[in-house]
């Protein structure tokens, strides 16, 4: 049996790279929203969304690691100011 190791194409890497950045931004926004949310029903939905974003980041990080592709820096907790007042009341 022949075992082929087919590497990711440029469009695939670009797509994953863009998704990684988007998910990092989603994590920042969702953390901010969860910090200020008062509605418990919506809080559960936001928490589920945050969990999904974390799962996507783990999956993409694993793919990049296996392909020896550096992870993009993206957004981080340094980009969130949880003490900022809510945009809407």
NUBANU-569417 format. One record per residue: residue number from 1; y, z, x of N, C-alpha, C in turn. Coordinates in steps of 0.2 Angstrom, whole numbers, plus 5000, padded with zeros to 4 digits. Each point is the difference from the previous one (the first is absolute). Layout:
# residues N
R    i   n.v   n.w   n.u  ca.v  ca.w  ca.u   c.v   c.w   c.u
R  NUM     Y     Z     X     Y     Z     X     Y     Z     X
...
This chain:
# residues 89
R    i   n.v   n.w   n.u  ca.v  ca.w  ca.u   c.v   c.w   c.u
R    1  4994  5000  5004  5006  5000  4996  5006  5000  5004
R    2  5005  4996  4999  5006  4999  5004  5005  5004  4997
R    3  5004  5005  5004  5005  5004  4997  5007  4997  5002
R    4  5004  4998  4996  5006  4997  5001  5006  5006  4999
R    5  5004  5000  5005  5006  5004  4999  5006  4996  4999
R    6  5002  4999  4994  5006  4996  4998  5006  5004  5000
R    7  5005  4999  5003  5006  5004  5000  5004  4998  4995
R    8  5005  5004  4998  5005  4999  4995  5004  4994  5002
R    9  5002  4996  4995  5005  4995  5001  5007  5003  5000
R   10  5005  4996  5002  5007  5002  5000  5003  5002  4993
R   11  4998  4995  4995  5002  5002  4993  4997  5007  4998
R   12  4994  5001  5001  4997  5006  4998  5003  5006  5004
R   13  5001  4999  5006  5004  5006  5004  5007  5001  4997
R   14  5003  4995  4998  5007  5000  4997  5000  5003  4994
R   15  4995  4999  4996  4999  5003  4993  4999  5007  5000
R   16  4995  5002  5005  4999  5007  5001  5006  5004  5002
R   17  5003  4997  5005  5006  5003  5003  5005  5001  4995
R   18  5002  4995  4995  5004  5001  4995  4998  5005  4995
R   19  4994  5000  4998  4997  5005  4996  5001  5007  5003
R   20  4998  5001  5006  5001  5007  5003  5007  5002  5000
R   21  5005  4996  5001  5007  5002  5000  5002  5002  4993
R   22  4998  4996  4995  5001  5002  4993  4997  5006  4998
R   23  4994  5001  5002  4997  5007  4998  5003  5006  5003
R   24  5002  4999  5007  5004  5005  5003  5006  5002  4996
R   25  5004  4995  4998  5006  5001  4996  4998  5003  4993
R   26  4995  4998  4997  4998  5003  4994  4998  5007  5001
R   27  4997  5002  5005  4999  5007  5002  5006  5004  5000
R   28  5005  4998  5003  5007  5003  5001  5003  5001  4993
R   29  5000  4995  4996  5003  5000  4993  4996  5005  4996
R   30  4993  4999  5000  4996  5005  4996  5001  5007  5002
R   31  5001  5002  5006  5001  5006  5002  5006  5003  4997
R   32  5005  4996  5001  5007  5002  4997  5000  5001  4993
R   33  4997  4995  4996  4999  5001  4993  4996  5006  4998
R   34  4994  5002  5003  4996  5005  4999  5004  5007  5001
R   35  5004  5000  5005  5004  5006  5002  5005  5002  4994
R   36  5003  4995  4996  5005  5001  4995  4997  4999  4993
R   37  4994  4998  4999  4998  4999  4993  4999  5006  4997
R   38  5001  5000  4993  4999  5006  4996  4995  4999  4995
R   39  4999  4994  4998  4995  4998  4995  4993  5000  5003
R   40  4996  5004  4997  4993  5001  5003  4995  4994  4999
R   41  5001  4996  4995  4996  4995  4998  5002  4994  5006
R   42  5006  4999  5001  5002  4995  5004  4999  5002  5007
R   43  5000  5007  5002  4998  5002  5006  4993  4999  5002
R   44  4995  5000  4995  4993  4998  5002  5000  4993  5001
R   45  5004  4996  4997  4999  4992  5001  5003  4999  5007
R   46  5006  5003  5002  5003  4999  5007  4995  5003  5005
R   47  4996  5005  4999  4996  5003  5005  4994  4995  5001
R   48  4998  4997  4995  4994  4995  5000  5002  4994  5004
R   49  5007  4998  4999  5002  4994  5003  5001  5002  5008
R   50  5002  5006  5002  5001  5002  5007  4993  5000  5003
R   51  4995  5003  4996  4993  5000  5003  4997  4993  5001
R   52  5002  4995  4996  4998  4993  5001  5003  4997  5006
R   53  5007  5001  5001  5004  4998  5005  4997  5002  5007
R   54  4998  5007  5000  4997  5003  5006  4993  4996  5002
R   55  4996  4999  4994  4994  4997  5001  5001  4993  5003
R   56  5005  4996  4998  5001  4993  5002  5002  5001  5008
R   57  5004  5005  5001  5002  5000  5007  4994  5002  5005
R   58  4996  5004  4997  4994  5001  5005  4996  4994  5001
R   59  4999  4996  4994  4996  4994  5001  5003  4995  5005
R   60  5006  4999  4999  5004  4995  5004  5000  5003  5007
R   61  5001  5006  5001  5000  5003  5007  4993  4999  5003
R   62  4994  5001  4997  4994  4999  5002  4999  4993  5002
R   63  5002  4995  4996  4999  4993  5002  5004  4998  5006
R   64  5006  5003  5001  5004  4998  5005  4997  5003  5007
R   65  4997  5006  4999  4997  5004  5006  4994  4995  5002
R   66  4996  4998  4995  4994  4996  5002  5002  4993  5003
R   67  5006  4998  4999  5002  4993  5002  5005  5001  5006
R   68  5001  5006  5002  5004  5002  5006  5007  4997  4999
R   69  5003  5001  4994  5006  4999  4998  5004  5006  4999
R   70  5006  5000  5004  5004  5006  4999  5003  5001  4993
R   71  5000  5007  4998  5003  5001  4993  5008  4999  5000
R   72  5002  4998  4995  5008  4999  4999  5002  5007  5000
R   73  5006  5002  5002  5003  5006  4999  5002  5002  4993
R   74  5003  4995  4996  5001  5001  4993  5005  5006  4999
R   75  4999  5002  4994  5004  5006  4998  4997  5006  5001
R   76  5003  5006  5001  4997  5006  5001  5004  5006  4996
R   77  4998  5006  5001  5003  5006  4997  5007  5000  5003
R   78  5002  4998  5005  5007  5000  5003  5004  4996  4995
R   79  4998  4995  4996  5004  4996  4996  5001  5003  4993
R   80  4997  5006  4999  5001  5003  4994  5004  5006  5000
R   81  5005  5001  4996  5004  5006  4999  4999  5003  4993
R   82  4995  5005  5001  4998  5003  4993  5005  5005  4997
R   83  5005  5001  5004  5005  5005  4998  5006  4995  4996
R   84  4999  4994  5001  5005  4996  4996  4999  5001  4993
R   85  5006  5000  4996  4999  5001  4993  4996  4994  4996
R   86  4997  5001  4995  4997  4995  4996  5005  4994  4998
R   87  4998  4994  5000  5004  4995  4998  5002  5000  4992
R   88  4995  5002  4996  5001  5001  4993  4997  5006  4998
R   89  5004  5003  4995  4998  5007  4997  4996  4999  4993
